Amino acid sequence: MSLCRRGRTIVAAHMRVSVISWATTQPDVNQAVEAIIGAWRRVAANALSLVR
């Protein structure tokens, strides 16, 4: 179970990094980046609460 959780964390972190790296090349998307990261945090929190 912890391996699955670690895998999810790695995937989420990779997605976050790739989204940020893409967004930094776009103009005026800081608010969009904040919204995307917030959504990812909520998804991760929900997944962790389900695993528990």
C-alpha positions as CSV (number, residue, x, y, z in Angstrom):
1,M,0.0,0.0,0.0
2,S,2.8,2.4,0.9
3,L,4.4,1.6,-2.5
4,C,1.2,2.6,-4.3
5,R,1.0,5.8,-2.2
6,R,4.6,6.6,-3.1
7,G,3.9,6.0,-6.7
8,R,1.0,8.3,-6.7
9,T,3.0,11.0,-4.9
10,I,5.8,10.7,-7.5
11,V,3.3,10.9,-10.4
12,A,1.6,13.9,-8.8
13,A,4.9,15.7,-8.2
14,H,6.0,15.0,-11.8
15,M,2.7,16.3,-13.1
16,R,3.0,19.4,-11.0
17,V,6.6,20.0,-12.2
18,S,5.7,19.5,-15.8
19,V,2.6,21.8,-15.5
20,I,4.8,24.5,-13.8
21,S,7.5,24.2,-16.4
22,W,5.0,24.5,-19.2
23,A,3.2,27.4,-17.5
24,T,6.4,29.4,-17.0
25,T,6.8,29.5,-20.8
26,Q,3.3,31.0,-21.2
27,P,2.5,34.7,-20.5
28,D,0.2,35.7,-17.7
29,V,-0.7,32.3,-16.4
30,N,0.3,32.6,-12.8
31,Q,-3.3,32.5,-11.6
32,A,-4.0,29.4,-13.8
33,V,-0.9,27.7,-12.3
34,E,-2.1,28.5,-8.8
35,A,-5.5,27.1,-9.6
36,I,-4.0,23.9,-11.1
37,I,-1.7,23.4,-8.1
38,G,-4.6,23.9,-5.8
39,A,-6.7,21.3,-7.7
40,W,-3.8,18.8,-7.5
41,R,-3.4,19.4,-3.8
42,R,-7.2,18.7,-3.3
43,V,-7.0,15.6,-5.4
44,A,-3.9,14.3,-3.4
45,A,-5.6,15.1,-0.1
46,N,-8.8,13.2,-1.2
47,A,-6.7,10.2,-2.4
48,L,-4.8,10.1,0.9
49,S,-8.0,10.2,3.0
50,L,-9.4,7.4,0.9
51,V,-6.3,5.3,1.4
52,R,-6.4,5.8,5.1
